[in-house]
């Protein structure tokens, strides 16, 4: 029995279950996302399920090897027969992989390690910086990563993000690209603030982060690079959970389940960079984060 992450499932090109389509798509395709992108910057037989810890992309097939997904659900592979009884489907596992938008520009350091890792797992990414963010744009994506933002977002755009998350979108926010509070706090907070999360305070001393609280995003973590980021504060009590802290119980990561979707805020951007990617647990952190936030967009059978 194998334990699989979302990335392993995407790479296997397993048949997509009949009637299963991701958020923002009219069929089994993934919407408008295409191509790949670099990042950069500063200092199934059985059924898949959705539960509080995440869920799985809905694939069902009968016969073959039993597989356990990271959320504990099981599946069998090795047969071309789907739940609908059809065989020989041309629809493959690439249809169930998340489409990711990287909002803003990349930072000041090379990030091709992360880009290559996503490409190796058939994850589609777009680098975007639209003049207007609305429902039509967001519905093309399963996950949006707030990278180094280039402007403040309007209340109407923040509402579009909120509605998209509530409908099943996965939002990941990073900070620390700059010590300037306008770039590092005010601009991302224009999106996060209405959801009850903010980057706050002075630039924090360098990590690593070693204090992780139990949560699907922190499974297996013991030490992750953190260089010059910010505190992540819950401004609305009871909506978010602290999942990682600096000494003194300073929260540097928060996770929130919001409607059908999920939000994850990490106070630093170094987990994108090649320098951090060489550290042994950076890929595990990204696997945990994306498995958790993207699972809300999966279709369960």
C-alpha atoms as an extended CHARMM CRD file, in Angstrom:
* protein
*
       301  EXT
         1         1  UNK       CA              0.0000000000        0.0000000000        0.0000000000  PROA      1               0.0000000000
         2         2  UNK       CA              1.4230000000        3.3660000000       -1.0720000000  PROA      2               0.0000000000
         3         3  UNK       CA              0.9050000000        6.7800000000        0.4910000000  PROA      3               0.0000000000
         4         4  UNK       CA              0.5150000000        9.4080000000       -2.2050000000  PROA      4               0.0000000000
         5         5  UNK       CA              0.5240000000       13.1770000000       -2.2670000000  PROA      5               0.0000000000
         6         6  UNK       CA             -1.3420000000       15.2950000000       -4.7700000000  PROA      6               0.0000000000
         7         7  UNK       CA              1.8690000000       15.5420000000       -6.7960000000  PROA      7               0.0000000000
         8         8  UNK       CA              2.3150000000       11.7930000000       -7.0630000000  PROA      8               0.0000000000
         9         9  UNK       CA             -1.2860000000       11.4160000000       -8.1710000000  PROA      9               0.0000000000
        10        10  UNK       CA             -0.8390000000       14.0800000000      -10.8430000000  PROA      10              0.0000000000
        11        11  UNK       CA              2.2390000000       12.3300000000      -12.2130000000  PROA      11              0.0000000000
        12        12  UNK       CA              0.5090000000        8.9590000000      -12.5510000000  PROA      12              0.0000000000
        13        13  UNK       CA             -1.9890000000       10.0820000000      -15.2090000000  PROA      13              0.0000000000
        14        14  UNK       CA             -4.7680000000        7.9960000000      -13.6650000000  PROA      14              0.0000000000
        15        15  UNK       CA             -8.2500000000        8.0600000000      -15.2460000000  PROA      15              0.0000000000
        16        16  UNK       CA            -10.4740000000       10.9010000000      -14.0980000000  PROA      16              0.0000000000
        17        17  UNK       CA            -13.7570000000        9.7200000000      -12.6500000000  PROA      17              0.0000000000
        18        18  UNK       CA            -16.8560000000       10.3140000000      -14.7420000000  PROA      18              0.0000000000
        19        19  UNK       CA            -18.4900000000       13.6440000000      -13.9970000000  PROA      19              0.0000000000
        20        20  UNK       CA            -15.5320000000       14.9350000000      -11.9920000000  PROA      20              0.0000000000
        21        21  UNK       CA            -14.4080000000       18.4310000000      -12.8440000000  PROA      21              0.0000000000
        22        22  UNK       CA            -12.3750000000       20.9810000000      -10.8800000000  PROA      22              0.0000000000
        23        23  UNK       CA            -13.6040000000       24.3570000000       -9.7030000000  PROA      23              0.0000000000
        24        24  UNK       CA            -13.7540000000       26.9100000000      -12.4940000000  PROA      24              0.0000000000
        25        25  UNK       CA            -14.1480000000       24.3190000000      -15.2570000000  PROA      25              0.0000000000
        26        26  UNK       CA            -17.1520000000       23.3070000000      -17.3250000000  PROA      26              0.0000000000
        27        27  UNK       CA            -15.8390000000       19.7880000000      -17.9040000000  PROA      27              0.0000000000
        28        28  UNK       CA            -12.9200000000       17.6050000000      -16.9030000000  PROA      28              0.0000000000
        29        29  UNK       CA            -10.3840000000       20.1940000000      -18.0720000000  PROA      29              0.0000000000
        30        30  UNK       CA             -8.5500000000       22.5920000000      -15.8450000000  PROA      30              0.0000000000
        31        31  UNK       CA             -9.7640000000       25.9170000000      -17.1880000000  PROA      31              0.0000000000
        32        32  UNK       CA             -7.5250000000       28.5190000000      -18.7410000000  PROA      32              0.0000000000
        33        33  UNK       CA             -4.2060000000       27.9980000000      -16.9560000000  PROA      33              0.0000000000
        34        34  UNK       CA             -1.3600000000       27.1430000000      -19.2890000000  PROA      34              0.0000000000
        35        35  UNK       CA              2.3750000000       27.0990000000      -19.4540000000  PROA      35              0.0000000000
        36        36  UNK       CA              4.8420000000       27.1680000000      -16.6360000000  PROA      36              0.0000000000
        37        37  UNK       CA              6.4850000000       29.9030000000      -14.6820000000  PROA      37              0.0000000000
        38        38  UNK       CA              9.4810000000       30.7120000000      -12.5500000000  PROA      38              0.0000000000
        39        39  UNK       CA              9.3960000000       32.3960000000       -9.1620000000  PROA      39              0.0000000000
        40        40  UNK       CA             12.1410000000       34.5870000000       -7.4290000000  PROA      40              0.0000000000
        41        41  UNK       CA             13.4850000000       37.3880000000       -4.2290000000  PROA      41              0.0000000000
        42        42  UNK       CA             15.0120000000       39.1360000000       -0.5930000000  PROA      42              0.0000000000
        43        43  UNK       CA             16.7940000000       39.3110000000        3.0290000000  PROA      43              0.0000000000
        44        44  UNK       CA             -9.1510000000        4.7780000000       -6.7180000000  PROA      44              0.0000000000
        45        45  UNK       CA            -11.7280000000        2.2320000000       -6.2560000000  PROA      45              0.0000000000
        46        46  UNK       CA            -13.6120000000        3.3370000000       -3.2850000000  PROA      46              0.0000000000
        47        47  UNK       CA            -14.4630000000        6.9420000000       -2.9750000000  PROA      47              0.0000000000
        48        48  UNK       CA            -12.4270000000        9.9720000000       -2.2040000000  PROA      48              0.0000000000
        49        49  UNK       CA            -13.7010000000       12.2750000000        0.4850000000  PROA      49              0.0000000000
        50        50  UNK       CA            -13.5350000000       15.8100000000        1.7100000000  PROA      50              0.0000000000
        51        51  UNK       CA            -13.1120000000       16.3790000000        5.4260000000  PROA      51              0.0000000000
        52        52  UNK       CA            -11.6850000000       18.8880000000        7.8440000000  PROA      52              0.0000000000
        53        53  UNK       CA             -8.1180000000       17.8730000000        7.0970000000  PROA      53              0.0000000000
        54        54  UNK       CA             -8.3910000000       18.2160000000        3.3560000000  PROA      54              0.0000000000
        55        55  UNK       CA             -9.6150000000       15.7290000000        0.7930000000  PROA      55              0.0000000000
        56        56  UNK       CA             -8.5260000000       14.1650000000       -2.4160000000  PROA      56              0.0000000000
        57        57  UNK       CA             -8.9490000000       14.7680000000       -6.0720000000  PROA      57              0.0000000000
        58        58  UNK       CA            -11.8460000000       12.5680000000       -7.0890000000  PROA      58              0.0000000000
        59        59  UNK       CA            -10.5560000000        9.6360000000       -9.0610000000  PROA      59              0.0000000000
        60        60  UNK       CA            -12.2210000000        6.2450000000       -9.0630000000  PROA      60              0.0000000000
        61        61  UNK       CA            -11.1060000000        3.0560000000      -10.7610000000  PROA      61              0.0000000000
        62        62  UNK       CA            -11.6310000000       -0.5830000000       -9.9460000000  PROA      62              0.0000000000
        63        63  UNK       CA             -9.1100000000       -3.3480000000       -9.5800000000  PROA      63              0.0000000000
        64        64  UNK       CA             -5.3550000000       -3.2160000000       -9.1220000000  PROA      64              0.0000000000
        65        65  UNK       CA             -3.2470000000       -1.8740000000       -6.2910000000  PROA      65              0.0000000000
        66        66  UNK       CA             -4.7200000000       -0.2280000000       -3.1940000000  PROA      66              0.0000000000
        67        67  UNK       CA             -3.4260000000        3.2580000000       -2.5590000000  PROA      67              0.0000000000
        68        68  UNK       CA             -3.7500000000        5.4340000000        0.5390000000  PROA      68              0.0000000000
        69        69  UNK       CA             -3.8080000000        9.1870000000       -0.0740000000  PROA      69              0.0000000000
        70        70  UNK       CA             -2.2140000000       11.6080000000        2.3670000000  PROA      70              0.0000000000
        71        71  UNK       CA             -5.5780000000       12.3770000000        3.9640000000  PROA      71              0.0000000000
        72        72  UNK       CA             -6.2150000000        8.7310000000        4.7700000000  PROA      72              0.0000000000
        73        73  UNK       CA             -8.6530000000        7.8870000000        1.9590000000  PROA      73              0.0000000000
        74        74  UNK       CA             -7.9290000000        4.8390000000       -0.1480000000  PROA      74              0.0000000000
        75        75  UNK       CA             -8.0470000000        4.0110000000       -3.8170000000  PROA      75              0.0000000000
        76        76  UNK       CA             -7.1730000000        1.1470000000       -6.1060000000  PROA      76              0.0000000000
        77        77  UNK       CA             -5.3380000000        1.6130000000       -9.3800000000  PROA      77              0.0000000000
        78        78  UNK       CA             -4.4470000000       -0.6110000000      -12.2440000000  PROA      78              0.0000000000
        79        79  UNK       CA             -7.7030000000       -0.8110000000      -14.1540000000  PROA      79              0.0000000000
        80        80  UNK       CA             -9.1190000000        1.2500000000      -17.0060000000  PROA      80              0.0000000000
        81        81  UNK       CA            -12.6710000000        0.8700000000      -15.6960000000  PROA      81              0.0000000000
        82        82  UNK       CA            -14.1630000000        3.9440000000      -14.0620000000  PROA      82              0.0000000000
        83        83  UNK       CA            -17.1490000000        4.2520000000      -11.7440000000  PROA      83              0.0000000000
        84        84  UNK       CA            -19.3780000000        4.9560000000      -14.7190000000  PROA      84              0.0000000000
        85        85  UNK       CA            -18.4560000000        1.5830000000      -16.1690000000  PROA      85              0.0000000000
        86        86  UNK       CA            -16.5830000000        3.1340000000      -19.0770000000  PROA      86              0.0000000000
        87        87  UNK       CA            -13.2040000000        1.8150000000      -20.1290000000  PROA      87              0.0000000000
        88        88  UNK       CA            -10.3250000000        3.1940000000      -22.1140000000  PROA      88              0.0000000000
        89        89  UNK       CA            -10.9500000000        6.8110000000      -21.1770000000  PROA      89              0.0000000000
        90        90  UNK       CA             -8.7140000000        9.4050000000      -22.7920000000  PROA      90              0.0000000000
        91        91  UNK       CA             -9.1100000000       11.6710000000      -19.7650000000  PROA      91              0.0000000000
        92        92  UNK       CA             -6.0340000000       11.3170000000      -17.5980000000  PROA      92              0.0000000000
        93        93  UNK       CA             -4.7350000000       12.4020000000      -14.2450000000  PROA      93              0.0000000000
        94        94  UNK       CA             -3.4310000000       15.7010000000      -15.5960000000  PROA      94              0.0000000000
        95        95  UNK       CA             -7.0640000000       16.8660000000      -15.4640000000  PROA      95              0.0000000000
        96        96  UNK       CA             -7.1000000000       16.5310000000      -11.7180000000  PROA      96              0.0000000000
        97        97  UNK       CA             -3.8940000000       18.4270000000      -11.0010000000  PROA      97              0.0000000000
        98        98  UNK       CA             -4.3310000000       21.9590000000       -9.6390000000  PROA      98              0.0000000000
        99        99  UNK       CA             -3.8620000000       25.0010000000      -11.8250000000  PROA      99              0.0000000000
       100       100  UNK       CA             -1.8870000000       27.6510000000       -9.9290000000  PROA      100             0.0000000000
       101       101  UNK       CA             -1.6680000000       31.4120000000      -10.4670000000  PROA      101             0.0000000000
       102       102  UNK       CA              1.3420000000       33.3070000000       -9.0940000000  PROA      102             0.0000000000
       103       103  UNK       CA              0.0600000000       36.8300000000       -8.4710000000  PROA      103             0.0000000000
       104       104  UNK       CA              2.6180000000       39.6330000000       -8.7160000000  PROA      104             0.0000000000
       105       105  UNK       CA              6.2780000000       39.4460000000       -9.6250000000  PROA      105             0.0000000000
       106       106  UNK       CA              8.9370000000       37.0270000000       -8.4990000000  PROA      106             0.0000000000
       107       107  UNK       CA             11.4850000000       38.1740000000       -5.9760000000  PROA      107             0.0000000000
       108       108  UNK       CA             15.1960000000       38.9190000000       -6.0390000000  PROA      108             0.0000000000
       109       109  UNK       CA             16.5540000000       35.3570000000       -5.8700000000  PROA      109             0.0000000000
       110       110  UNK       CA             16.4050000000       32.4270000000       -8.2570000000  PROA      110             0.0000000000
       111       111  UNK       CA             13.4280000000       30.0880000000       -7.8680000000  PROA      111             0.0000000000
       112       112  UNK       CA             13.8050000000       27.6420000000      -10.7310000000  PROA      112             0.0000000000
       113       113  UNK       CA             14.0560000000       24.7190000000       -8.2820000000  PROA      113             0.0000000000
       114       114  UNK       CA             10.4460000000       25.2970000000       -7.2320000000  PROA      114             0.0000000000
       115       115  UNK       CA              9.3380000000       25.8380000000      -10.8310000000  PROA      115             0.0000000000
       116       116  UNK       CA             10.9950000000       22.6300000000      -11.9820000000  PROA      116             0.0000000000
       117       117  UNK       CA              9.5040000000       20.7210000000       -9.0710000000  PROA      117             0.0000000000
       118       118  UNK       CA              5.9980000000       21.8600000000      -10.0070000000  PROA      118             0.0000000000
       119       119  UNK       CA              6.5820000000       21.0730000000      -13.6890000000  PROA      119             0.0000000000
       120       120  UNK       CA              7.9170000000       17.6230000000      -12.8120000000  PROA      120             0.0000000000
       121       121  UNK       CA              4.5910000000       16.9280000000      -11.1210000000  PROA      121             0.0000000000
       122       122  UNK       CA              2.4770000000       18.2490000000      -14.0120000000  PROA      122             0.0000000000
       123       123  UNK       CA              1.3550000000       21.2970000000      -12.0390000000  PROA      123             0.0000000000
       124       124  UNK       CA              0.2720000000       24.0950000000      -14.3810000000  PROA      124             0.0000000000
       125       125  UNK       CA              1.3100000000       27.6050000000      -13.2910000000  PROA      125             0.0000000000
       126       126  UNK       CA              0.6850000000       31.0830000000      -14.6900000000  PROA      126             0.0000000000
       127       127  UNK       CA              2.4680000000       34.2710000000      -13.6200000000  PROA      127             0.0000000000
       128       128  UNK       CA             -0.1960000000       36.9970000000      -13.6260000000  PROA      128             0.0000000000
       129       129  UNK       CA             -0.4600000000       40.6880000000      -12.7480000000  PROA      129             0.0000000000
       130       130  UNK       CA             -3.8580000000       41.7660000000      -14.0740000000  PROA      130             0.0000000000
       131       131  UNK       CA             -5.1120000000       45.3470000000      -13.8340000000  PROA      131             0.0000000000
       132       132  UNK       CA             -8.3090000000       43.9560000000      -12.3110000000  PROA      132             0.0000000000
       133       133  UNK       CA             -8.9740000000       40.8000000000      -10.3100000000  PROA      133             0.0000000000
       134       134  UNK       CA            -12.5230000000       39.5190000000      -10.6170000000  PROA      134             0.0000000000
       135       135  UNK       CA            -14.4700000000       36.2680000000      -10.4460000000  PROA      135             0.0000000000
       136       136  UNK       CA            -13.8780000000       35.4510000000      -14.1120000000  PROA      136             0.0000000000
       137       137  UNK       CA            -10.1170000000       35.5730000000      -13.6310000000  PROA      137             0.0000000000
       138       138  UNK       CA            -10.0260000000       33.6690000000      -10.3430000000  PROA      138             0.0000000000
       139       139  UNK       CA            -12.3650000000       30.9150000000      -11.5510000000  PROA      139             0.0000000000
       140       140  UNK       CA             -9.6680000000       29.7940000000      -13.9980000000  PROA      140             0.0000000000
       141       141  UNK       CA             -7.4640000000       28.7060000000      -11.0700000000  PROA      141             0.0000000000
       142       142  UNK       CA             -7.5950000000       26.2320000000       -8.2190000000  PROA      142             0.0000000000
       143       143  UNK       CA             -4.8140000000       27.8960000000       -6.2100000000  PROA      143             0.0000000000
       144       144  UNK       CA             -3.5190000000       31.4750000000       -6.1320000000  PROA      144             0.0000000000
       145       145  UNK       CA             -0.1620000000       32.3080000000       -4.5240000000  PROA      145             0.0000000000
       146       146  UNK       CA              0.2960000000       35.9160000000       -3.4410000000  PROA      146             0.0000000000
       147       147  UNK       CA              3.9180000000       36.5420000000       -4.3660000000  PROA      147             0.0000000000
       148       148  UNK       CA              5.5780000000       39.9900000000       -4.4660000000  PROA      148             0.0000000000
       149       149  UNK       CA              2.5310000000       42.1650000000       -5.1250000000  PROA      149             0.0000000000
       150       150  UNK       CA              2.8870000000       45.3180000000       -7.1960000000  PROA      150             0.0000000000
       151       151  UNK       CA             -0.0820000000       47.3060000000       -5.9100000000  PROA      151             0.0000000000
       152       152  UNK       CA             -2.8260000000       47.5460000000       -3.3250000000  PROA      152             0.0000000000
       153       153  UNK       CA             -6.0630000000       45.7680000000       -4.1630000000  PROA      153             0.0000000000
       154       154  UNK       CA             -9.4870000000       47.3850000000       -3.9880000000  PROA      154             0.0000000000
       155       155  UNK       CA            -12.3110000000       46.3130000000       -1.6600000000  PROA      155             0.0000000000
       156       156  UNK       CA            -14.1450000000       44.9180000000       -4.6960000000  PROA      156             0.0000000000
       157       157  UNK       CA            -11.1200000000       42.8030000000       -5.6310000000  PROA      157             0.0000000000
       158       158  UNK       CA            -10.7530000000       41.6270000000       -2.0300000000  PROA      158             0.0000000000
       159       159  UNK       CA            -14.4130000000       40.5820000000       -2.1010000000  PROA      159             0.0000000000
       160       160  UNK       CA            -13.7780000000       38.6210000000       -5.3170000000  PROA      160             0.0000000000
       161       161  UNK       CA            -10.9510000000       36.7580000000       -3.5660000000  PROA      161             0.0000000000
       162       162  UNK       CA            -13.1450000000       36.0780000000       -0.5380000000  PROA      162             0.0000000000
       163       163  UNK       CA            -16.0080000000       34.7270000000       -2.6400000000  PROA      163             0.0000000000
       164       164  UNK       CA            -13.5940000000       32.5950000000       -4.6890000000  PROA      164             0.0000000000
       165       165  UNK       CA            -12.0910000000       31.0640000000       -1.5350000000  PROA      165             0.0000000000
       166       166  UNK       CA            -15.5360000000       30.4170000000       -0.0620000000  PROA      166             0.0000000000
       167       167  UNK       CA            -16.4660000000       28.6110000000       -3.2860000000  PROA      167             0.0000000000
       168       168  UNK       CA            -13.4720000000       26.2750000000       -2.9600000000  PROA      168             0.0000000000
       169       169  UNK       CA            -10.3720000000       28.2290000000       -3.9870000000  PROA      169             0.0000000000
       170       170  UNK       CA             -7.0270000000       27.7760000000       -2.2630000000  PROA      170             0.0000000000
       171       171  UNK       CA             -5.1180000000       30.9490000000       -1.3320000000  PROA      171             0.0000000000
       172       172  UNK       CA             -1.4430000000       30.9680000000       -0.2820000000  PROA      172             0.0000000000
       173       173  UNK       CA              0.1110000000       34.2490000000        0.9070000000  PROA      173             0.0000000000
       174       174  UNK       CA              3.8400000000       34.9320000000        1.3350000000  PROA      174             0.0000000000
       175       175  UNK       CA              5.5830000000       38.0630000000        2.6260000000  PROA      175             0.0000000000
       176       176  UNK       CA              9.0710000000       39.3300000000        3.4300000000  PROA      176             0.0000000000
       177       177  UNK       CA             10.0210000000       40.3480000000       -0.1110000000  PROA      177             0.0000000000
       178       178  UNK       CA             10.7830000000       43.7960000000        1.2940000000  PROA      178             0.0000000000
       179       179  UNK       CA             11.2070000000       45.3900000000        4.7000000000  PROA      179             0.0000000000
       180       180  UNK       CA              8.9440000000       48.2350000000        3.5570000000  PROA      180             0.0000000000
       181       181  UNK       CA              5.5670000000       47.7450000000        5.3060000000  PROA      181             0.0000000000
       182       182  UNK       CA              3.6730000000       49.0860000000        2.2790000000  PROA      182             0.0000000000
       183       183  UNK       CA              4.9490000000       46.3180000000        0.0060000000  PROA      183             0.0000000000
       184       184  UNK       CA              5.2260000000       43.5620000000        2.6120000000  PROA      184             0.0000000000
       185       185  UNK       CA              2.0910000000       44.2340000000        4.6700000000  PROA      185             0.0000000000
       186       186  UNK       CA             -0.3060000000       46.8520000000        3.3250000000  PROA      186             0.0000000000
       187       187  UNK       CA             -0.5940000000       45.4000000000       -0.1770000000  PROA      187             0.0000000000
       188       188  UNK       CA             -1.0870000000       41.7080000000        0.7270000000  PROA      188             0.0000000000
       189       189  UNK       CA             -3.2730000000       42.7330000000        3.6770000000  PROA      189             0.0000000000
       190       190  UNK       CA             -5.6220000000       44.4490000000        1.2450000000  PROA      190             0.0000000000
       191       191  UNK       CA             -6.5600000000       40.9040000000        0.1730000000  PROA      191             0.0000000000
       192       192  UNK       CA             -6.0860000000       39.0050000000        3.4350000000  PROA      192             0.0000000000
       193       193  UNK       CA             -7.5260000000       41.6040000000        5.8190000000  PROA      193             0.0000000000
       194       194  UNK       CA            -11.2290000000       40.9880000000        5.0780000000  PROA      194             0.0000000000
       195       195  UNK       CA            -10.5480000000       37.2860000000        5.7430000000  PROA      195             0.0000000000
       196       196  UNK       CA             -9.1910000000       38.0680000000        9.2050000000  PROA      196             0.0000000000
       197       197  UNK       CA             -5.4480000000       37.6660000000        8.5560000000  PROA      197             0.0000000000
       198       198  UNK       CA             -2.6520000000       40.2330000000        8.3430000000  PROA      198             0.0000000000
       199       199  UNK       CA              1.1220000000       40.4480000000        8.1030000000  PROA      199             0.0000000000
       200       200  UNK       CA              2.2170000000       42.7270000000       10.9470000000  PROA      200             0.0000000000
       201       201  UNK       CA              5.1370000000       44.0010000000       13.0220000000  PROA      201             0.0000000000
       202       202  UNK       CA              8.8290000000       44.5890000000       12.4600000000  PROA      202             0.0000000000
       203       203  UNK       CA             11.0020000000       42.4030000000       10.2660000000  PROA      203             0.0000000000
       204       204  UNK       CA             11.6920000000       39.2660000000       12.2780000000  PROA      204             0.0000000000
       205       205  UNK       CA             15.1320000000       37.8430000000       12.9550000000  PROA      205             0.0000000000
       206       206  UNK       CA             16.2440000000       34.8760000000       10.9180000000  PROA      206             0.0000000000
       207       207  UNK       CA             14.9540000000       31.4080000000       11.7450000000  PROA      207             0.0000000000
       208       208  UNK       CA             14.8130000000       28.5570000000       11.2020000000  PROA      208             0.0000000000
       209       209  UNK       CA             11.2690000000       27.7440000000       12.2630000000  PROA      209             0.0000000000
       210       210  UNK       CA             11.2210000000       24.7120000000       14.5510000000  PROA      210             0.0000000000
       211       211  UNK       CA              7.9580000000       25.1370000000       16.4970000000  PROA      211             0.0000000000
       212       212  UNK       CA              5.1660000000       23.5280000000       14.4700000000  PROA      212             0.0000000000
       213       213  UNK       CA              1.6630000000       22.9140000000       15.7660000000  PROA      213             0.0000000000
       214       214  UNK       CA             -0.3140000000       19.8450000000       14.6470000000  PROA      214             0.0000000000
       215       215  UNK       CA             -1.9490000000       20.5120000000       11.2840000000  PROA      215             0.0000000000
       216       216  UNK       CA             -1.9540000000       18.8990000000        7.8170000000  PROA      216             0.0000000000
       217       217  UNK       CA              0.4010000000       21.6460000000        6.5630000000  PROA      217             0.0000000000
       218       218  UNK       CA              3.0220000000       20.8330000000        9.2170000000  PROA      218             0.0000000000
       219       219  UNK       CA              3.0580000000       17.0340000000        9.0570000000  PROA      219             0.0000000000
       220       220  UNK       CA              6.5990000000       15.7170000000        9.3690000000  PROA      220             0.0000000000
       221       221  UNK       CA              8.2510000000       19.1510000000        9.6750000000  PROA      221             0.0000000000
       222       222  UNK       CA             11.0430000000       19.8230000000       12.1710000000  PROA      222             0.0000000000
       223       223  UNK       CA             12.9680000000       22.7980000000       10.7090000000  PROA      223             0.0000000000
       224       224  UNK       CA             12.2180000000       25.2060000000        7.8340000000  PROA      224             0.0000000000
       225       225  UNK       CA             14.2060000000       28.2350000000        6.6360000000  PROA      225             0.0000000000
       226       226  UNK       CA             12.8270000000       31.6690000000        7.5940000000  PROA      226             0.0000000000
       227       227  UNK       CA             14.8850000000       34.7590000000        6.7330000000  PROA      227             0.0000000000
       228       228  UNK       CA             13.5290000000       38.2010000000        7.4980000000  PROA      228             0.0000000000
       229       229  UNK       CA              9.7660000000       37.7560000000        7.3370000000  PROA      229             0.0000000000
       230       230  UNK       CA              6.8170000000       38.9920000000        9.3730000000  PROA      230             0.0000000000
       231       231  UNK       CA              4.3420000000       37.9120000000       12.0070000000  PROA      231             0.0000000000
       232       232  UNK       CA              1.0390000000       36.5200000000       10.7300000000  PROA      232             0.0000000000
       233       233  UNK       CA             -1.7870000000       37.7980000000       12.9350000000  PROA      233             0.0000000000
       234       234  UNK       CA             -5.4080000000       36.6670000000       13.1080000000  PROA      234             0.0000000000
       235       235  UNK       CA             -7.4900000000       39.8350000000       13.3630000000  PROA      235             0.0000000000
       236       236  UNK       CA            -10.8110000000       37.9790000000       13.6550000000  PROA      236             0.0000000000
       237       237  UNK       CA            -10.7390000000       35.4810000000       16.5530000000  PROA      237             0.0000000000
       238       238  UNK       CA            -11.7280000000       31.8980000000       15.9650000000  PROA      238             0.0000000000
       239       239  UNK       CA            -11.3490000000       31.7990000000       12.1900000000  PROA      239             0.0000000000
       240       240  UNK       CA             -7.6700000000       30.8090000000       11.8100000000  PROA      240             0.0000000000
       241       241  UNK       CA             -5.2120000000       28.4410000000       13.4400000000  PROA      241             0.0000000000
       242       242  UNK       CA             -1.5580000000       29.1710000000       14.2000000000  PROA      242             0.0000000000
       243       243  UNK       CA              0.4720000000       26.3430000000       12.6510000000  PROA      243             0.0000000000
       244       244  UNK       CA              4.0590000000       27.5880000000       13.1240000000  PROA      244             0.0000000000
       245       245  UNK       CA              5.7060000000       29.9270000000       15.6350000000  PROA      245             0.0000000000
       246       246  UNK       CA              8.9340000000       31.6890000000       16.5070000000  PROA      246             0.0000000000
       247       247  UNK       CA             10.1820000000       31.6390000000       20.1150000000  PROA      247             0.0000000000
       248       248  UNK       CA              7.9010000000       33.6910000000       22.3390000000  PROA      248             0.0000000000
       249       249  UNK       CA              4.8650000000       32.1770000000       20.5860000000  PROA      249             0.0000000000
       250       250  UNK       CA              5.1300000000       34.6420000000       17.7040000000  PROA      250             0.0000000000
       251       251  UNK       CA              2.8800000000       33.2790000000       14.9310000000  PROA      251             0.0000000000
       252       252  UNK       CA              4.6190000000       33.0940000000       11.5530000000  PROA      252             0.0000000000
       253       253  UNK       CA              2.0820000000       30.8590000000        9.7850000000  PROA      253             0.0000000000
       254       254  UNK       CA             -1.6990000000       30.5960000000        9.9650000000  PROA      254             0.0000000000
       255       255  UNK       CA             -4.1900000000       28.3030000000        8.2660000000  PROA      255             0.0000000000
       256       256  UNK       CA             -7.8650000000       28.9790000000        7.7580000000  PROA      256             0.0000000000
       257       257  UNK       CA            -10.7640000000       26.9450000000        6.4060000000  PROA      257             0.0000000000
       258       258  UNK       CA            -13.1740000000       29.3770000000        4.8140000000  PROA      258             0.0000000000
       259       259  UNK       CA            -16.3980000000       28.0790000000        3.3500000000  PROA      259             0.0000000000
       260       260  UNK       CA            -15.3730000000       25.3830000000        0.8820000000  PROA      260             0.0000000000
       261       261  UNK       CA            -11.8850000000       26.8220000000        0.4730000000  PROA      261             0.0000000000
       262       262  UNK       CA             -8.6980000000       27.3380000000        2.4310000000  PROA      262             0.0000000000
       263       263  UNK       CA             -6.1620000000       30.0760000000        3.1640000000  PROA      263             0.0000000000
       264       264  UNK       CA             -2.5420000000       29.5790000000        4.2120000000  PROA      264             0.0000000000
       265       265  UNK       CA             -0.3260000000       32.5440000000        5.1580000000  PROA      265             0.0000000000
       266       266  UNK       CA              3.4340000000       32.1470000000        5.7290000000  PROA      266             0.0000000000
       267       267  UNK       CA              5.3520000000       35.1950000000        6.9360000000  PROA      267             0.0000000000
       268       268  UNK       CA              8.3900000000       34.7870000000        4.6720000000  PROA      268             0.0000000000
       269       269  UNK       CA              9.0840000000       34.2530000000        0.9810000000  PROA      269             0.0000000000
       270       270  UNK       CA             12.3850000000       32.3530000000        1.2140000000  PROA      270             0.0000000000
       271       271  UNK       CA             10.6550000000       28.9990000000        0.8430000000  PROA      271             0.0000000000
       272       272  UNK       CA             10.4180000000       29.8810000000       -2.8710000000  PROA      272             0.0000000000
       273       273  UNK       CA             14.1530000000       30.3790000000       -3.3880000000  PROA      273             0.0000000000
       274       274  UNK       CA             16.7470000000       27.9080000000       -4.5320000000  PROA      274             0.0000000000
       275       275  UNK       CA             18.8020000000       28.6330000000       -1.4000000000  PROA      275             0.0000000000
       276       276  UNK       CA             15.9740000000       27.3120000000        0.7810000000  PROA      276             0.0000000000
       277       277  UNK       CA             15.0150000000       24.6200000000       -1.6980000000  PROA      277             0.0000000000
       278       278  UNK       CA             18.3170000000       22.9030000000       -0.9790000000  PROA      278             0.0000000000
       279       279  UNK       CA             17.1710000000       22.4580000000        2.6320000000  PROA      279             0.0000000000
       280       280  UNK       CA             15.6800000000       19.0040000000        3.2820000000  PROA      280             0.0000000000
       281       281  UNK       CA             12.1650000000       20.0240000000        4.3800000000  PROA      281             0.0000000000
       282       282  UNK       CA             11.2650000000       22.8060000000        1.9260000000  PROA      282             0.0000000000
       283       283  UNK       CA              9.6940000000       20.3910000000       -0.5560000000  PROA      283             0.0000000000
       284       284  UNK       CA              7.7940000000       18.6850000000        2.2770000000  PROA      284             0.0000000000
       285       285  UNK       CA              6.3710000000       22.0270000000        3.4010000000  PROA      285             0.0000000000
       286       286  UNK       CA              5.2300000000       22.8580000000       -0.1450000000  PROA      286             0.0000000000
       287       287  UNK       CA              3.7490000000       19.3730000000       -0.5690000000  PROA      287             0.0000000000
       288       288  UNK       CA              1.8130000000       19.7610000000        2.6740000000  PROA      288             0.0000000000
       289       289  UNK       CA              0.5840000000       23.2710000000        1.8320000000  PROA      289             0.0000000000
       290       290  UNK       CA             -0.5550000000       22.4600000000       -1.6930000000  PROA      290             0.0000000000
       291       291  UNK       CA             -2.1000000000       19.1370000000       -0.6920000000  PROA      291             0.0000000000
       292       292  UNK       CA             -4.1170000000       20.9810000000        1.9330000000  PROA      292             0.0000000000
       293       293  UNK       CA             -5.2170000000       24.0930000000        0.0280000000  PROA      293             0.0000000000
       294       294  UNK       CA             -5.8110000000       22.3620000000       -3.3140000000  PROA      294             0.0000000000
       295       295  UNK       CA             -7.8070000000       19.4800000000       -1.8940000000  PROA      295             0.0000000000
       296       296  UNK       CA            -10.7650000000       21.7810000000       -1.3130000000  PROA      296             0.0000000000
       297       297  UNK       CA            -11.0360000000       22.1330000000       -5.1050000000  PROA      297             0.0000000000
       298       298  UNK       CA            -11.0250000000       18.4100000000       -5.7020000000  PROA      298             0.0000000000
       299       299  UNK       CA            -14.1810000000       16.7280000000       -6.7680000000  PROA      299             0.0000000000
       300       300  UNK       CA            -15.2080000000       13.9500000000       -4.4100000000  PROA      300             0.0000000000
       301       301  UNK       CA            -17.1080000000       10.9200000000       -5.5890000000  PROA      301             0.0000000000
